[in-house]
């Protein structure tokens, strides 16, 4: 039936999850993807024959994928091999101190008591209690919702939920709230970094982002084959239920006829007819008319502030000096300057925090053995301008690896053992983004209401991905894909093509 034809533009996490849900329901699903593999921002790069995850590296909120895969008759364990991590992240500071945050909060509390003080360990225990309450309060009204609005959000919170937010101080920034929680500035810095998971500054993002700490404490896993292997597994599930994937197929325009979408034009000149289209790309591409003037009105006219971009290095090289775990963070002393440089001055930070993902850890490696390393520093999303020169990139690279050396880690990127990715490169891969990796910045407590939802004013066009609700990150993008699939099925039900009640994990429990 013509109403069953759905074209999904983009095989990122949102598009993959939409494809699984809709193909399982028997719809004719075609996914067109400009790259040669699924995953979108989840991708790998080959260095000396080693496949290195070079996008998102952290697998959290497993319940999102448990619910989706159970709804189509399979499971996470059946489709991929995952391993829970005992150390969530290892943290290093310029004063020589080091702290592991553990999957077991009691172990973290004991480590903090030895590393800082008993008082600070008790503050950490209180912090964990606060983040649990906050996550429980916001999961339904915000994370699982189709798209919250102010009135509905407040109503869904109820008196108890409003009380939790009032106690937290939602008008405070994350940085201000963490100053209320901790006396040790290093812990304030550690938990403030979670704002960057949404591509934001701790000084501008709302205190509610503390809930990301609870997300990690609920579990972090590694995936055999990396996060890219996870994307391939999801694509396999979708294909098993009939979805067709067309790689190296760039969408040039979304066609609109008689007030609704009718299909997509590919760069090759081919037209794919469809009654419904899910756009799994950056919403700014629609706003800027890159998919045609007719679909500009699918998203609000005003462009929101961009989130962070990144400067990254995918390396296959020995890592000598301090002992790494899988996820590692090397902090600077002048933490505020990093975000002043990026958001205030729109330049690469002079004193960057460095994230290092050692993808062969926590296994023991032989001395001098080359390993898969992914390094990242935050950067401004101005990859479509002239603000980031080659000289500035080289200078930032020098500062980055000098900082690692000062904190005890020796890494030597060369043209032979590493590949570098800049905001300009990310902008070319994700047009109209400027290299922003998280859509809009989550700045201000009302920012959760400003992201587009899965439905649009243009009949037949739906949105998925990290630039739409519920936001950036692998599990959030996956949820957006499920919300888009639910909206498609609801539209079919409303035209009596399908019976109502076909939803995909919207209110499933972990």
C-alpha positions as CSV (number, residue, x, y, z in Angstrom):
1,X,0.0,0.0,0.0
2,X,1.3,3.5,-0.8
3,X,0.8,4.6,2.8
4,X,3.3,2.0,3.9
5,X,6.3,3.6,2.1
6,X,8.6,5.3,4.5
7,X,12.0,6.8,3.5
8,X,14.4,7.5,6.4
9,X,17.1,10.0,5.5
10,X,20.2,9.1,7.6
11,X,21.3,5.9,9.2
12,X,22.3,7.5,12.5
13,X,21.0,6.1,15.8
14,X,17.6,7.7,15.4
15,X,17.2,6.5,11.9
16,X,18.2,3.0,12.8
17,X,15.8,2.7,15.6
18,X,12.9,4.1,13.5
19,X,13.8,1.6,10.8
20,X,13.7,-1.3,13.3
21,X,10.3,-0.3,14.7
22,X,8.6,0.5,11.4
23,X,10.0,-2.5,9.4
24,X,8.8,-4.8,12.2
25,X,5.3,-3.4,11.7
26,X,5.4,-4.4,8.1
27,X,6.0,-1.0,6.5
28,X,8.1,-0.6,3.4
29,X,11.2,1.1,4.8
30,X,14.1,2.5,2.9
31,X,17.0,4.1,4.6
32,X,19.3,6.4,2.5
33,X,22.7,7.3,4.0
34,X,25.4,9.4,2.5
35,X,28.2,7.5,4.2
36,X,29.2,3.9,3.4
37,X,28.1,2.4,6.7
38,X,25.4,2.9,9.4
39,X,25.9,5.0,12.6
40,X,26.0,8.7,11.7
41,X,28.2,10.3,14.3
42,X,28.9,6.8,15.6
43,X,31.7,5.9,13.3
44,X,35.2,4.4,13.2
45,X,38.4,5.3,11.4
46,X,41.1,2.9,10.3
47,X,44.6,3.6,11.4
48,X,47.3,1.0,10.5
49,X,44.6,-1.6,10.1
50,X,43.0,-0.9,13.5
51,X,39.4,0.2,13.6
52,X,39.1,3.0,16.1
53,X,35.7,4.3,17.4
54,X,36.0,8.0,16.5
55,X,32.6,9.3,17.7
56,X,30.5,8.5,20.8
57,X,32.4,5.9,22.9
58,X,30.1,5.5,25.9
59,X,27.2,3.1,26.0
60,X,24.7,4.0,28.8
61,X,20.9,3.8,29.3
62,X,20.8,0.2,28.2
63,X,17.1,0.1,29.0
64,X,16.4,2.1,25.8
65,X,17.8,-0.7,23.6
66,X,16.5,-3.5,25.8
67,X,12.9,-2.1,25.3
68,X,13.3,-1.6,21.5
69,X,14.8,-5.0,20.8
70,X,12.4,-6.9,23.0
71,X,9.5,-5.2,21.2
72,X,10.7,-6.8,17.9
73,X,11.4,-10.2,19.4
74,X,15.1,-10.1,20.2
75,X,17.4,-8.8,22.8
76,X,20.6,-6.8,23.4
77,X,22.5,-10.1,24.3
78,X,21.3,-11.8,21.1
79,X,22.5,-9.0,18.9
80,X,25.7,-7.8,20.4
81,X,28.3,-8.7,23.1
82,X,28.5,-6.1,25.8
83,X,30.6,-6.0,29.0
84,X,29.8,-3.8,32.1
85,X,32.7,-1.5,33.1
86,X,33.7,-1.5,36.7
87,X,35.5,1.9,36.3
88,X,33.2,4.5,34.8
89,X,36.1,6.8,34.2
90,X,39.6,7.5,35.5
91,X,40.4,11.2,36.3
92,X,43.7,13.0,36.5
93,X,44.5,16.5,37.8
94,X,47.6,18.8,37.4
95,X,48.4,18.4,41.1
96,X,49.1,14.7,40.5
97,X,45.9,13.4,42.1
98,X,43.9,10.7,40.4
99,X,40.4,9.3,41.1
100,X,38.4,6.4,39.7
101,X,34.7,6.8,39.6
102,X,33.3,3.3,40.1
103,X,30.1,1.6,38.9
104,X,29.6,0.8,42.6
105,X,28.8,4.1,44.4
106,X,30.1,2.6,47.7
107,X,33.5,2.0,46.1
108,X,33.6,5.6,44.8
109,X,32.6,6.9,48.2
110,X,35.4,5.0,49.9
111,X,37.9,6.2,47.2
112,X,36.8,9.8,47.8
113,X,37.3,9.5,51.5
114,X,40.9,8.4,51.0
115,X,41.5,10.9,48.1
116,X,39.8,13.9,49.7
117,X,38.1,13.6,53.1
118,X,35.4,11.8,54.9
119,X,33.3,14.9,54.8
120,X,33.6,15.0,51.0
121,X,32.7,11.3,50.8
122,X,29.5,12.1,52.7
123,X,28.7,15.0,50.3
124,X,29.2,12.5,47.5
125,X,26.6,10.2,49.1
126,X,24.2,13.1,49.4
127,X,24.9,14.0,45.7
128,X,24.1,10.4,44.6
129,X,20.8,10.6,46.5
130,X,19.9,13.9,44.8
131,X,20.8,12.6,41.3
132,X,18.6,9.5,41.9
133,X,15.7,11.6,42.9
134,X,16.2,14.0,40.0
135,X,16.5,11.2,37.4
136,X,13.4,9.5,38.8
137,X,11.5,12.8,38.6
138,X,12.5,13.7,35.0
139,X,12.7,10.4,33.2
140,X,8.9,10.3,32.4
141,X,8.0,14.0,31.9
142,X,11.2,14.8,30.0
143,X,13.2,11.9,28.7
144,X,10.4,9.6,27.6
145,X,7.9,12.3,26.5
146,X,7.2,12.9,22.8
147,X,8.0,16.6,23.3
148,X,7.4,18.4,26.6
149,X,5.8,21.8,26.8
150,X,5.9,24.0,29.8
151,X,2.3,23.4,31.0
152,X,2.3,19.7,30.3
153,X,5.7,19.3,31.9
154,X,4.7,21.0,35.1
155,X,1.5,19.0,35.3
156,X,3.3,15.7,34.7
157,X,5.8,16.6,37.5
158,X,3.1,16.9,40.1
159,X,3.6,18.4,43.5
160,X,6.3,15.9,44.5
161,X,8.3,16.5,41.3
162,X,8.0,20.2,41.6
163,X,9.3,19.9,45.1
164,X,12.4,18.0,43.9
165,X,13.1,20.7,41.4
166,X,12.5,23.5,43.8
167,X,14.9,21.9,46.3
168,X,17.5,21.6,43.6
169,X,17.2,25.2,42.4
170,X,16.4,24.8,38.7
171,X,17.4,28.5,38.0
172,X,20.9,27.7,39.1
173,X,23.6,26.7,36.6
174,X,25.1,23.3,36.9
175,X,28.4,24.9,38.1
176,X,26.5,26.9,40.8
177,X,24.6,23.8,42.0
178,X,27.8,21.7,42.2
179,X,29.3,24.4,44.4
180,X,26.4,23.7,46.8
181,X,27.1,20.0,46.7
182,X,30.9,19.8,47.1
183,X,33.7,21.6,48.9
184,X,36.5,20.0,46.9
185,X,36.9,21.9,43.7
186,X,38.1,18.8,41.9
187,X,34.8,17.0,42.4
188,X,32.9,20.1,41.3
189,X,35.0,20.0,38.1
190,X,34.6,16.2,37.6
191,X,30.8,16.4,37.7
192,X,30.6,19.7,35.8
193,X,32.1,17.9,32.8
194,X,28.7,16.1,32.3
195,X,27.4,19.3,30.7
196,X,29.8,18.6,27.8
197,X,27.8,15.4,27.2
198,X,25.1,17.7,25.9
199,X,27.6,19.9,24.1
200,X,27.2,22.7,26.7
201,X,29.0,24.8,29.2
202,X,28.6,24.0,33.0
203,X,28.3,27.8,33.6
204,X,25.3,28.1,31.2
205,X,23.6,24.7,31.4
206,X,20.9,24.1,34.0
207,X,21.5,22.2,37.3
208,X,19.1,19.5,36.1
209,X,22.0,18.1,34.0
210,X,23.2,16.6,37.2
211,X,21.0,13.6,36.3
212,X,23.6,12.5,33.7
213,X,25.8,11.4,36.7
214,X,23.0,9.0,37.6
215,X,22.8,7.8,34.1
216,X,26.4,6.7,34.2
217,X,26.1,5.3,37.7
218,X,23.3,3.1,36.5
219,X,25.8,1.4,34.2
220,X,28.4,1.9,31.4
221,X,29.1,-0.9,29.0
222,X,31.7,-1.6,26.3
223,X,30.6,-3.2,23.0
224,X,32.6,-5.8,21.2
225,X,33.4,-4.2,17.9
226,X,33.0,-0.7,19.4
227,X,30.0,1.6,19.2
228,X,30.2,1.2,15.5
229,X,29.6,-2.5,16.0
230,X,26.5,-1.6,17.9
231,X,25.3,0.5,14.9
232,X,25.9,-2.4,12.6
233,X,24.0,-4.8,14.9
234,X,21.0,-2.4,14.8
235,X,21.1,-2.2,11.0
236,X,21.1,-6.0,10.8
237,X,18.0,-6.2,13.0
238,X,16.3,-3.7,10.7
239,X,17.3,-5.6,7.6
240,X,16.0,-8.8,9.1
241,X,12.6,-7.3,9.3
242,X,12.7,-6.0,5.7
243,X,14.3,-2.5,5.8
244,X,16.4,-1.7,2.8
245,X,19.6,0.3,3.4
246,X,21.1,2.4,0.5
247,X,24.6,3.7,1.4
248,X,26.5,6.3,-0.4
249,X,23.1,7.7,-1.4
250,X,22.9,11.4,-0.5
251,X,19.5,13.0,-0.2
252,X,19.4,16.2,-2.2
253,X,15.9,17.4,-1.6
254,X,12.7,16.3,0.2
255,X,9.8,16.7,-2.2
256,X,6.5,18.3,-1.2
257,X,3.3,18.0,-3.2
258,X,-0.1,19.3,-2.3
259,X,0.9,20.3,1.2
260,X,2.6,17.0,2.2
261,X,5.9,15.2,1.5
262,X,5.9,12.8,-1.4
263,X,9.4,11.4,-1.4
264,X,13.1,12.3,-1.7
265,X,15.4,13.2,-4.5
266,X,18.8,11.6,-4.4
267,X,22.0,13.3,-5.6
268,X,22.2,10.6,-8.3
269,X,19.0,12.0,-9.8
270,X,16.8,9.1,-8.6
271,X,13.4,9.9,-6.9
272,X,12.2,7.7,-4.1
273,X,8.4,8.1,-3.6
274,X,7.1,8.0,0.0
275,X,4.1,9.1,1.9
276,X,6.2,9.6,5.0
277,X,9.8,10.7,5.5
278,X,11.8,10.7,8.7
279,X,14.7,13.1,8.6
280,X,17.6,11.8,10.8
281,X,20.0,14.7,10.3
282,X,20.8,18.0,12.0
283,X,17.6,20.1,12.1
284,X,19.7,23.1,11.0
285,X,20.0,21.6,7.5
286,X,16.2,22.0,7.1
287,X,16.3,25.5,8.5
288,X,18.9,26.5,6.0
289,X,17.0,25.1,3.1
290,X,19.6,22.4,2.2
291,X,16.9,19.9,1.7
292,X,14.7,22.3,-0.3
293,X,12.9,25.6,0.5
294,X,9.6,23.7,0.8
295,X,10.6,22.0,4.0
296,X,12.2,25.0,5.8
297,X,9.0,25.4,7.8
298,X,9.4,22.0,9.4
299,X,11.6,23.6,12.1
300,X,11.5,27.0,13.9
301,X,13.0,29.9,11.9
302,X,15.3,31.1,14.7
303,X,18.6,29.3,14.9
304,X,19.4,28.3,18.5
305,X,23.0,28.6,19.9
306,X,25.2,25.8,18.7
307,X,26.6,23.1,20.9
308,X,30.2,22.1,21.2
309,X,32.2,20.7,18.3
310,X,35.5,18.8,18.9
311,X,39.1,18.4,17.7
312,X,39.9,14.7,17.8
313,X,42.7,12.3,17.1
314,X,42.2,8.6,16.2
315,X,45.5,6.9,17.0
316,X,47.2,3.5,17.0
317,X,50.2,3.9,19.2
318,X,51.8,2.9,22.5
319,X,50.5,4.9,25.5
320,X,53.2,5.2,28.0
321,X,53.3,6.6,31.5
322,X,50.2,6.7,33.7
323,X,48.0,3.6,33.7
324,X,44.9,4.2,31.6
325,X,41.4,2.6,32.0
326,X,39.0,2.6,29.1
327,X,37.6,6.1,29.8
328,X,40.0,8.8,31.0
329,X,39.8,12.5,31.7
330,X,42.8,14.8,32.1
331,X,41.7,18.1,33.7
332,X,43.3,21.6,33.5
333,X,43.5,24.0,36.4
334,X,41.9,26.9,34.6
335,X,38.6,25.1,33.9
336,X,36.5,28.2,33.2
337,X,38.9,29.5,30.6
338,X,38.1,26.5,28.4
339,X,34.4,27.5,28.0
340,X,35.2,31.2,27.9
341,X,37.4,30.5,24.9
342,X,34.9,28.2,23.2
343,X,31.6,30.0,23.7
344,X,32.8,33.5,24.5
345,X,35.6,33.9,22.1
346,X,34.7,31.2,19.5
347,X,38.2,29.9,19.5
348,X,40.0,26.6,20.3
349,X,40.8,26.5,24.1
350,X,44.3,27.4,25.2
351,X,43.9,25.1,28.2
352,X,41.7,22.2,27.1
353,X,40.4,19.3,29.2
354,X,41.4,16.1,27.3
355,X,39.3,13.0,27.0
356,X,41.2,9.8,26.2
357,X,39.4,6.6,25.3
358,X,41.8,3.6,25.5
359,X,39.7,1.1,23.5
360,X,41.8,-2.0,24.3
361,X,41.6,-1.4,28.1
362,X,41.1,-2.4,30.8
363,X,42.9,-5.5,29.5
364,X,46.7,-5.7,30.3
365,X,48.9,-4.8,27.3
366,X,52.6,-5.6,26.8
367,X,55.0,-2.7,27.3
368,X,55.3,-0.6,24.2
369,X,52.4,-2.4,22.5
370,X,50.4,-0.2,20.1
371,X,46.8,0.3,21.2
372,X,43.7,2.0,19.9
373,X,43.4,5.5,21.3
374,X,40.8,8.2,20.7
375,X,41.6,11.7,22.1
376,X,39.1,14.6,22.1
377,X,39.2,18.2,23.2
378,X,36.1,20.5,23.0
379,X,36.0,23.1,20.3
380,X,33.7,25.8,19.0
381,X,31.1,24.9,16.3
382,X,32.5,27.4,13.7
383,X,33.6,24.9,11.1
384,X,31.6,26.8,8.5
385,X,33.5,30.0,9.1
386,X,37.1,31.2,9.0
387,X,37.7,31.3,12.8
388,X,39.7,28.1,13.1
389,X,43.0,28.3,11.2
390,X,45.5,25.6,10.6
391,X,47.9,27.4,12.8
392,X,45.3,27.5,15.6
393,X,44.7,23.7,15.2
394,X,48.4,23.0,15.4
395,X,48.8,25.1,18.4
396,X,45.9,23.4,20.2
397,X,47.4,20.0,19.3
398,X,50.7,21.1,20.9
399,X,48.9,22.3,24.0
400,X,46.9,19.1,24.2
401,X,49.7,16.6,24.1
402,X,52.0,18.7,26.2
403,X,49.3,18.7,28.9
404,X,49.0,15.0,28.7
405,X,52.8,14.7,29.0
406,X,52.8,16.9,32.1
407,X,50.1,14.7,33.7
408,X,52.2,11.6,33.0
409,X,50.8,10.3,29.7
410,X,53.1,10.1,26.7
411,X,51.3,10.0,23.3
412,X,53.0,11.1,20.1
413,X,50.5,11.7,17.2
414,X,52.2,11.6,13.8
415,X,50.8,11.4,10.2
416,X,51.7,7.7,10.3
417,X,49.9,6.7,13.5
418,X,47.0,9.1,13.8
419,X,44.1,10.8,11.9
420,X,42.9,14.2,13.1
421,X,39.3,15.5,12.7
422,X,38.5,19.2,13.0
423,X,35.2,21.2,13.3
424,X,35.5,21.9,9.6
425,X,35.6,18.1,8.9
426,X,32.5,17.5,11.1
427,X,30.7,20.4,9.3
428,X,31.5,18.7,5.9
429,X,30.1,15.4,7.2
430,X,27.1,17.0,8.8
431,X,26.1,20.0,6.6
432,X,24.7,23.1,8.2
433,X,26.0,22.1,11.7
434,X,29.2,24.2,11.7
435,X,30.6,21.0,13.3
436,X,28.2,21.1,16.3
437,X,28.0,17.5,17.5
438,X,25.0,17.9,19.8
439,X,22.5,20.1,17.9
440,X,21.8,23.2,20.0
441,X,23.5,24.0,23.3
442,X,21.5,23.1,26.4
443,X,21.8,26.5,28.0
444,X,19.2,27.8,30.3
445,X,16.6,25.7,32.1
446,X,13.9,26.3,29.4
447,X,16.2,24.9,26.7
448,X,14.5,21.5,27.0
449,X,11.4,23.0,25.5
450,X,13.0,24.6,22.4
451,X,14.2,21.5,20.6
452,X,12.0,20.3,17.7
453,X,9.9,17.2,18.4
454,X,9.3,14.2,16.1
455,X,6.3,15.7,14.4
456,X,6.5,18.8,12.2
457,X,4.1,21.3,10.7
458,X,4.6,19.7,7.3
459,X,2.4,16.7,6.9
460,X,4.3,13.4,6.4
461,X,7.6,14.8,7.6
462,X,9.1,13.6,10.9
463,X,12.4,14.2,12.7
464,X,14.9,12.1,14.6
465,X,18.4,12.5,15.9
466,X,20.4,14.3,18.5
467,X,19.3,17.8,17.4
468,X,15.6,17.0,18.3
469,X,13.9,16.0,21.5
470,X,15.0,14.4,23.9
471,X,18.5,15.6,22.9
472,X,22.0,14.4,22.1
473,X,23.8,11.2,22.9
474,X,23.4,7.7,21.6
475,X,20.4,6.6,23.8
476,X,18.6,9.9,23.5
477,X,19.0,9.8,19.7
478,X,17.7,6.2,19.8
479,X,14.7,7.4,21.8
480,X,14.0,10.2,19.2
481,X,13.9,7.5,16.5
482,X,11.3,5.5,18.5
483,X,9.3,8.7,19.1
484,X,9.3,9.3,15.3
485,X,8.2,5.7,14.6
486,X,5.4,6.1,17.1
487,X,4.3,9.3,15.4
488,X,4.3,7.6,12.0
489,X,2.2,4.8,13.3
490,X,-0.2,7.2,15.0
491,X,-0.7,9.0,11.7
492,X,-1.4,5.8,9.9
493,X,-3.9,4.8,12.6
494,X,-5.6,8.1,12.3
495,X,-6.2,7.4,8.6
496,X,-7.5,3.9,9.5
497,X,-4.7,2.3,7.6
498,X,-3.6,0.5,10.8
499,X,-5.2,-0.2,14.1
500,X,-4.2,2.0,17.0
501,X,-2.0,0.8,19.8
502,X,1.2,0.2,17.8
503,X,3.9,1.9,19.9
504,X,7.5,1.0,20.5
505,X,8.8,1.0,24.0
506,X,7.5,4.4,24.9
507,X,6.7,3.6,28.5
508,X,8.6,0.3,28.9
509,X,10.4,-0.2,32.2
510,X,14.1,-1.2,32.3
